[in-house]
Amino acid sequence: MKELKKQGGGSVKVICGGVIPPKDYAFLKKHGVADIFGPGTNIALAASKILRLIS
């Protein structure tokens, strides 16, 4: 995240997905991750959230 900002990408929305321990979510969000989608995420819900993030 620091490098992204340093390279001028501070407005880029970072989204994480995959097998990420729930205990790590707060750390990731604190450091700028816009949203996190774990296994079993409803695709329609994820798409809706992503569209809201980028609009």
PyMOL Python script that loads the backbone (N, CA, C, O; Angstrom):
from pymol import cmd

cmd.read_pdbstr("""\
ATOM      1  N   MET A   1       0.828  -1.178   0.000  1.00  0.00           N
ATOM      2  CA  MET A   1       0.000   0.000   0.000  1.00  0.00           C
ATOM      3  C   MET A   1       0.877   1.247   0.000  1.00  0.00           C
ATOM      4  O   MET A   1       0.592   2.220  -0.699  1.00  0.00           O
ATOM      5  N   LYS A   2       1.941   1.206   0.789  1.00  0.00           N
ATOM      6  CA  LYS A   2       2.839   2.365   0.818  1.00  0.00           C
ATOM      7  C   LYS A   2       3.436   2.607  -0.555  1.00  0.00           C
ATOM      8  O   LYS A   2       3.497   3.745  -1.022  1.00  0.00           O
ATOM      9  N   GLU A   3       3.874   1.545  -1.198  1.00  0.00           N
ATOM     10  CA  GLU A   3       4.496   1.675  -2.520  1.00  0.00           C
ATOM     11  C   GLU A   3       3.485   2.154  -3.555  1.00  0.00           C
ATOM     12  O   GLU A   3       3.825   2.955  -4.425  1.00  0.00           O
ATOM     13  N   LEU A   4       2.262   1.680  -3.473  1.00  0.00           N
ATOM     14  CA  LEU A   4       1.217   2.120  -4.387  1.00  0.00           C
ATOM     15  C   LEU A   4       1.014   3.622  -4.267  1.00  0.00           C
ATOM     16  O   LEU A   4       0.944   4.324  -5.277  1.00  0.00           O
ATOM     17  N   LYS A   5       0.921   4.117  -3.045  1.00  0.00           N
ATOM     18  CA  LYS A   5       0.761   5.555  -2.819  1.00  0.00           C
ATOM     19  C   LYS A   5       1.981   6.319  -3.297  1.00  0.00           C
ATOM     20  O   LYS A   5       1.858   7.386  -3.898  1.00  0.00           O
ATOM     21  N   LYS A   6       3.160   5.771  -3.030  1.00  0.00           N
ATOM     22  CA  LYS A   6       4.405   6.422  -3.440  1.00  0.00           C
ATOM     23  C   LYS A   6       4.483   6.560  -4.961  1.00  0.00           C
ATOM     24  O   LYS A   6       5.060   7.519  -5.473  1.00  0.00           O
ATOM     25  N   GLN A   7       3.906   5.608  -5.670  1.00  0.00           N
ATOM     26  CA  GLN A   7       3.934   5.618  -7.128  1.00  0.00           C
ATOM     27  C   GLN A   7       2.772   6.416  -7.732  1.00  0.00           C
ATOM     28  O   GLN A   7       2.577   6.406  -8.947  1.00  0.00           O
ATOM     29  N   GLY A   8       2.003   7.105  -6.884  1.00  0.00           N
ATOM     30  CA  GLY A   8       0.912   7.937  -7.376  1.00  0.00           C
ATOM     31  C   GLY A   8      -0.427   7.228  -7.476  1.00  0.00           C
ATOM     32  O   GLY A   8      -1.366   7.763  -8.067  1.00  0.00           O
ATOM     33  N   GLY A   9      -0.529   6.053  -6.919  1.00  0.00           N
ATOM     34  CA  GLY A   9      -1.773   5.294  -7.000  1.00  0.00           C
ATOM     35  C   GLY A   9      -2.621   5.379  -5.757  1.00  0.00           C
ATOM     36  O   GLY A   9      -3.347   4.439  -5.435  1.00  0.00           O
ATOM     37  N   GLY A  10      -2.543   6.488  -5.053  1.00  0.00           N
ATOM     38  CA  GLY A  10      -3.288   6.637  -3.808  1.00  0.00           C
ATOM     39  C   GLY A  10      -4.791   6.532  -3.955  1.00  0.00           C
ATOM     40  O   GLY A  10      -5.491   6.227  -2.990  1.00  0.00           O
ATOM     41  N   SER A  11      -5.303   6.786  -5.173  1.00  0.00           N
ATOM     42  CA  SER A  11      -6.752   6.712  -5.373  1.00  0.00           C
ATOM     43  C   SER A  11      -7.203   5.330  -5.858  1.00  0.00           C
ATOM     44  O   SER A  11      -8.397   5.100  -6.051  1.00  0.00           O
ATOM     45  N   VAL A  12      -6.259   4.421  -6.053  1.00  0.00           N
ATOM     46  CA  VAL A  12      -6.590   3.064  -6.498  1.00  0.00           C
ATOM     47  C   VAL A  12      -7.259   2.301  -5.356  1.00  0.00           C
ATOM     48  O   VAL A  12      -6.764   2.291  -4.229  1.00  0.00           O
ATOM     49  N   LYS A  13      -8.372   1.674  -5.658  1.00  0.00           N
ATOM     50  CA  LYS A  13      -9.075   0.856  -4.664  1.00  0.00           C
ATOM     51  C   LYS A  13      -8.477  -0.551  -4.686  1.00  0.00           C
ATOM     52  O   LYS A  13      -8.483  -1.212  -5.724  1.00  0.00           O
ATOM     53  N   VAL A  14      -7.971  -1.003  -3.564  1.00  0.00           N
ATOM     54  CA  VAL A  14      -7.391  -2.341  -3.457  1.00  0.00           C
ATOM     55  C   VAL A  14      -8.425  -3.266  -2.829  1.00  0.00           C
ATOM     56  O   VAL A  14      -8.990  -2.975  -1.774  1.00  0.00           O
ATOM     57  N   ILE A  15      -8.655  -4.379  -3.500  1.00  0.00           N
ATOM     58  CA  ILE A  15      -9.619  -5.368  -3.038  1.00  0.00           C
ATOM     59  C   ILE A  15      -8.884  -6.693  -2.887  1.00  0.00           C
ATOM     60  O   ILE A  15      -8.133  -7.096  -3.775  1.00  0.00           O
ATOM     61  N   CYS A  16      -9.097  -7.361  -1.772  1.00  0.00           N
ATOM     62  CA  CYS A  16      -8.448  -8.652  -1.519  1.00  0.00           C
ATOM     63  C   CYS A  16      -9.481  -9.761  -1.600  1.00  0.00           C
ATOM     64  O   CYS A  16     -10.654  -9.572  -1.276  1.00  0.00           O
ATOM     65  N   GLY A  17      -9.025 -10.902  -2.032  1.00  0.00           N
ATOM     66  CA  GLY A  17      -9.889 -12.065  -2.070  1.00  0.00           C
ATOM     67  C   GLY A  17      -9.083 -13.329  -1.884  1.00  0.00           C
ATOM     68  O   GLY A  17      -7.890 -13.376  -2.182  1.00  0.00           O
ATOM     69  N   GLY A  18      -9.744 -14.343  -1.393  1.00  0.00           N
ATOM     70  CA  GLY A  18      -9.073 -15.621  -1.205  1.00  0.00           C
ATOM     71  C   GLY A  18      -9.173 -16.078   0.233  1.00  0.00           C
ATOM     72  O   GLY A  18     -10.031 -15.627   0.992  1.00  0.00           O
ATOM     73  N   VAL A  19      -8.284 -16.978   0.587  1.00  0.00           N
ATOM     74  CA  VAL A  19      -8.284 -17.537   1.938  1.00  0.00           C
ATOM     75  C   VAL A  19      -7.439 -16.634   2.823  1.00  0.00           C
ATOM     76  O   VAL A  19      -6.226 -16.810   2.943  1.00  0.00           O
ATOM     77  N   ILE A  20      -8.097 -15.675   3.434  1.00  0.00           N
ATOM     78  CA  ILE A  20      -7.444 -14.709   4.318  1.00  0.00           C
ATOM     79  C   ILE A  20      -8.066 -14.890   5.698  1.00  0.00           C
ATOM     80  O   ILE A  20      -9.286 -14.801   5.836  1.00  0.00           O
ATOM     81  N   PRO A  21      -7.261 -15.140   6.710  1.00  0.00           N
ATOM     82  CA  PRO A  21      -7.819 -15.327   8.050  1.00  0.00           C
ATOM     83  C   PRO A  21      -8.609 -14.089   8.494  1.00  0.00           C
ATOM     84  O   PRO A  21      -8.110 -12.969   8.388  1.00  0.00           O
ATOM     85  N   PRO A  22      -9.823 -14.281   8.985  1.00  0.00           N
ATOM     86  CA  PRO A  22     -10.629 -13.151   9.447  1.00  0.00           C
ATOM     87  C   PRO A  22      -9.899 -12.256  10.448  1.00  0.00           C
ATOM     88  O   PRO A  22     -10.174 -11.059  10.516  1.00  0.00           O
ATOM     89  N   LYS A  23      -8.973 -12.820  11.223  1.00  0.00           N
ATOM     90  CA  LYS A  23      -8.237 -12.000  12.188  1.00  0.00           C
ATOM     91  C   LYS A  23      -7.343 -10.981  11.491  1.00  0.00           C
ATOM     92  O   LYS A  23      -6.894 -10.026  12.126  1.00  0.00           O
ATOM     93  N   ASP A  24      -7.077 -11.161  10.206  1.00  0.00           N
ATOM     94  CA  ASP A  24      -6.232 -10.228   9.457  1.00  0.00           C
ATOM     95  C   ASP A  24      -7.026  -9.111   8.782  1.00  0.00           C
ATOM     96  O   ASP A  24      -6.433  -8.156   8.282  1.00  0.00           O
ATOM     97  N   TYR A  25      -8.342  -9.212   8.759  1.00  0.00           N
ATOM     98  CA  TYR A  25      -9.169  -8.231   8.062  1.00  0.00           C
ATOM     99  C   TYR A  25      -8.955  -6.817   8.598  1.00  0.00           C
ATOM    100  O   TYR A  25      -8.781  -5.883   7.816  1.00  0.00           O
ATOM    101  N   ALA A  26      -8.966  -6.653   9.899  1.00  0.00           N
ATOM    102  CA  ALA A  26      -8.817  -5.315  10.489  1.00  0.00           C
ATOM    103  C   ALA A  26      -7.477  -4.701  10.099  1.00  0.00           C
ATOM    104  O   ALA A  26      -7.407  -3.514   9.780  1.00  0.00           O
ATOM    105  N   PHE A  27      -6.420  -5.497  10.124  1.00  0.00           N
ATOM    106  CA  PHE A  27      -5.093  -5.008   9.733  1.00  0.00           C
ATOM    107  C   PHE A  27      -5.101  -4.542   8.278  1.00  0.00           C
ATOM    108  O   PHE A  27      -4.598  -3.464   7.962  1.00  0.00           O
ATOM    109  N   LEU A  28      -5.670  -5.352   7.403  1.00  0.00           N
ATOM    110  CA  LEU A  28      -5.704  -5.005   5.984  1.00  0.00           C
ATOM    111  C   LEU A  28      -6.506  -3.731   5.742  1.00  0.00           C
ATOM    112  O   LEU A  28      -6.077  -2.852   4.995  1.00  0.00           O
ATOM    113  N   LYS A  29      -7.666  -3.637   6.373  1.00  0.00           N
ATOM    114  CA  LYS A  29      -8.497  -2.438   6.200  1.00  0.00           C
ATOM    115  C   LYS A  29      -7.814  -1.205   6.775  1.00  0.00           C
ATOM    116  O   LYS A  29      -7.891  -0.121   6.195  1.00  0.00           O
ATOM    117  N   LYS A  30      -7.154  -1.364   7.899  1.00  0.00           N
ATOM    118  CA  LYS A  30      -6.427  -0.245   8.513  1.00  0.00           C
ATOM    119  C   LYS A  30      -5.351   0.280   7.567  1.00  0.00           C
ATOM    120  O   LYS A  30      -5.042   1.472   7.565  1.00  0.00           O
ATOM    121  N   HIS A  31      -4.791  -0.607   6.773  1.00  0.00           N
ATOM    122  CA  HIS A  31      -3.721  -0.224   5.862  1.00  0.00           C
ATOM    123  C   HIS A  31      -4.218   0.103   4.455  1.00  0.00           C
ATOM    124  O   HIS A  31      -3.422   0.207   3.522  1.00  0.00           O
ATOM    125  N   GLY A  32      -5.527   0.263   4.302  1.00  0.00           N
ATOM    126  CA  GLY A  32      -6.057   0.792   3.056  1.00  0.00           C
ATOM    127  C   GLY A  32      -6.793  -0.146   2.127  1.00  0.00           C
ATOM    128  O   GLY A  32      -7.230   0.281   1.059  1.00  0.00           O
ATOM    129  N   VAL A  33      -6.947  -1.404   2.491  1.00  0.00           N
ATOM    130  CA  VAL A  33      -7.705  -2.316   1.637  1.00  0.00           C
ATOM    131  C   VAL A  33      -9.178  -1.917   1.705  1.00  0.00           C
ATOM    132  O   VAL A  33      -9.741  -1.776   2.791  1.00  0.00           O
ATOM    133  N   ALA A  34      -9.792  -1.737   0.543  1.00  0.00           N
ATOM    134  CA  ALA A  34     -11.171  -1.255   0.488  1.00  0.00           C
ATOM    135  C   ALA A  34     -12.183  -2.321   0.906  1.00  0.00           C
ATOM    136  O   ALA A  34     -13.166  -2.014   1.579  1.00  0.00           O
ATOM    137  N   ASP A  35     -11.946  -3.566   0.512  1.00  0.00           N
ATOM    138  CA  ASP A  35     -12.858  -4.643   0.904  1.00  0.00           C
ATOM    139  C   ASP A  35     -12.150  -5.985   0.745  1.00  0.00           C
ATOM    140  O   ASP A  35     -11.146  -6.103   0.043  1.00  0.00           O
ATOM    141  N   ILE A  36     -12.696  -6.973   1.408  1.00  0.00           N
ATOM    142  CA  ILE A  36     -12.102  -8.309   1.427  1.00  0.00           C
ATOM    143  C   ILE A  36     -13.211  -9.319   1.154  1.00  0.00           C
ATOM    144  O   ILE A  36     -14.279  -9.270   1.764  1.00  0.00           O
ATOM    145  N   PHE A  37     -12.939 -10.229   0.232  1.00  0.00           N
ATOM    146  CA  PHE A  37     -13.904 -11.262  -0.120  1.00  0.00           C
ATOM    147  C   PHE A  37     -13.269 -12.627   0.089  1.00  0.00           C
ATOM    148  O   PHE A  37     -12.298 -12.984  -0.578  1.00  0.00           O
ATOM    149  N   GLY A  38     -13.823 -13.373   1.013  1.00  0.00           N
ATOM    150  CA  GLY A  38     -13.295 -14.695   1.325  1.00  0.00           C
ATOM    151  C   GLY A  38     -13.988 -15.788   0.535  1.00  0.00           C
ATOM    152  O   GLY A  38     -14.881 -15.516  -0.269  1.00  0.00           O
ATOM    153  N   PRO A  39     -13.573 -17.028   0.767  1.00  0.00           N
ATOM    154  CA  PRO A  39     -14.197 -18.168   0.094  1.00  0.00           C
ATOM    155  C   PRO A  39     -15.703 -18.201   0.377  1.00  0.00           C
ATOM    156  O   PRO A  39     -16.143 -17.921   1.492  1.00  0.00           O
ATOM    157  N   GLY A  40     -16.464 -18.539  -0.625  1.00  0.00           N
ATOM    158  CA  GLY A  40     -17.907 -18.632  -0.456  1.00  0.00           C
ATOM    159  C   GLY A  40     -18.635 -17.307  -0.567  1.00  0.00           C
ATOM    160  O   GLY A  40     -19.848 -17.248  -0.364  1.00  0.00           O
ATOM    161  N   THR A  41     -17.911 -16.244  -0.887  1.00  0.00           N
ATOM    162  CA  THR A  41     -18.551 -14.937  -1.051  1.00  0.00           C
ATOM    163  C   THR A  41     -19.591 -15.014  -2.165  1.00  0.00           C
ATOM    164  O   THR A  41     -19.334 -15.578  -3.229  1.00  0.00           O
ATOM    165  N   ASN A  42     -20.742 -14.453  -1.917  1.00  0.00           N
ATOM    166  CA  ASN A  42     -21.787 -14.382  -2.925  1.00  0.00           C
ATOM    167  C   ASN A  42     -21.310 -13.448  -4.043  1.00  0.00           C
ATOM    168  O   ASN A  42     -21.003 -12.283  -3.790  1.00  0.00           O
ATOM    169  N   ILE A  43     -21.249 -13.957  -5.272  1.00  0.00           N
ATOM    170  CA  ILE A  43     -20.708 -13.197  -6.397  1.00  0.00           C
ATOM    171  C   ILE A  43     -21.518 -11.921  -6.654  1.00  0.00           C
ATOM    172  O   ILE A  43     -20.937 -10.861  -6.891  1.00  0.00           O
ATOM    173  N   ALA A  44     -22.826 -12.010  -6.610  1.00  0.00           N
ATOM    174  CA  ALA A  44     -23.660 -10.831  -6.855  1.00  0.00           C
ATOM    175  C   ALA A  44     -23.420  -9.763  -5.789  1.00  0.00           C
ATOM    176  O   ALA A  44     -23.355  -8.575  -6.105  1.00  0.00           O
ATOM    177  N   LEU A  45     -23.291 -10.174  -4.542  1.00  0.00           N
ATOM    178  CA  LEU A  45     -23.025  -9.228  -3.461  1.00  0.00           C
ATOM    179  C   LEU A  45     -21.653  -8.584  -3.641  1.00  0.00           C
ATOM    180  O   LEU A  45     -21.507  -7.374  -3.468  1.00  0.00           O
ATOM    181  N   ALA A  46     -20.651  -9.385  -3.988  1.00  0.00           N
ATOM    182  CA  ALA A  46     -19.303  -8.855  -4.207  1.00  0.00           C
ATOM    183  C   ALA A  46     -19.305  -7.860  -5.364  1.00  0.00           C
ATOM    184  O   ALA A  46     -18.705  -6.790  -5.266  1.00  0.00           O
ATOM    185  N   ALA A  47     -19.973  -8.209  -6.451  1.00  0.00           N
ATOM    186  CA  ALA A  47     -20.035  -7.310  -7.608  1.00  0.00           C
ATOM    187  C   ALA A  47     -20.703  -5.995  -7.235  1.00  0.00           C
ATOM    188  O   ALA A  47     -20.244  -4.926  -7.639  1.00  0.00           O
ATOM    189  N   SER A  48     -21.772  -6.069  -6.475  1.00  0.00           N
ATOM    190  CA  SER A  48     -22.476  -4.864  -6.044  1.00  0.00           C
ATOM    191  C   SER A  48     -21.575  -3.976  -5.189  1.00  0.00           C
ATOM    192  O   SER A  48     -21.538  -2.760  -5.377  1.00  0.00           O
ATOM    193  N   LYS A  49     -20.855  -4.579  -4.255  1.00  0.00           N
ATOM    194  CA  LYS A  49     -19.949  -3.810  -3.398  1.00  0.00           C
ATOM    195  C   LYS A  49     -18.836  -3.166  -4.215  1.00  0.00           C
ATOM    196  O   LYS A  49     -18.484  -2.007  -3.992  1.00  0.00           O
ATOM    197  N   ILE A  50     -18.285  -3.918  -5.160  1.00  0.00           N
ATOM    198  CA  ILE A  50     -17.202  -3.386  -5.986  1.00  0.00           C
ATOM    199  C   ILE A  50     -17.700  -2.233  -6.847  1.00  0.00           C
ATOM    200  O   ILE A  50     -17.012  -1.222  -6.980  1.00  0.00           O
ATOM    201  N   LEU A  51     -18.875  -2.369  -7.426  1.00  0.00           N
ATOM    202  CA  LEU A  51     -19.432  -1.276  -8.229  1.00  0.00           C
ATOM    203  C   LEU A  51     -19.631  -0.018  -7.395  1.00  0.00           C
ATOM    204  O   LEU A  51     -19.390   1.089  -7.876  1.00  0.00           O
ATOM    205  N   ARG A  52     -20.066  -0.176  -6.153  1.00  0.00           N
ATOM    206  CA  ARG A  52     -20.217   0.994  -5.268  1.00  0.00           C
ATOM    207  C   ARG A  52     -18.860   1.620  -4.969  1.00  0.00           C
ATOM    208  O   ARG A  52     -18.742   2.844  -4.901  1.00  0.00           O
ATOM    209  N   LEU A  53     -17.839   0.789  -4.790  1.00  0.00           N
ATOM    210  CA  LEU A  53     -16.503   1.306  -4.484  1.00  0.00           C
ATOM    211  C   LEU A  53     -15.919   2.127  -5.631  1.00  0.00           C
ATOM    212  O   LEU A  53     -15.234   3.123  -5.399  1.00  0.00           O
ATOM    213  N   ILE A  54     -16.187   1.714  -6.853  1.00  0.00           N
ATOM    214  CA  ILE A  54     -15.553   2.388  -7.989  1.00  0.00           C
ATOM    215  C   ILE A  54     -16.397   3.502  -8.584  1.00  0.00           C
ATOM    216  O   ILE A  54     -15.943   4.197  -9.494  1.00  0.00           O
ATOM    217  N   SER A  55     -17.606   3.686  -8.095  1.00  0.00           N
ATOM    218  CA  SER A  55     -18.436   4.758  -8.661  1.00  0.00           C
ATOM    219  C   SER A  55     -18.411   6.004  -7.815  1.00  0.00           C
ATOM    220  O   SER A  55     -19.057   6.994  -8.156  1.00  0.00           O
TER     221      SER A  55
END
""", "prot")
cmd.dss("prot")
cmd.show_as("cartoon", "prot")
cmd.util.cbc("prot")
cmd.orient("prot")
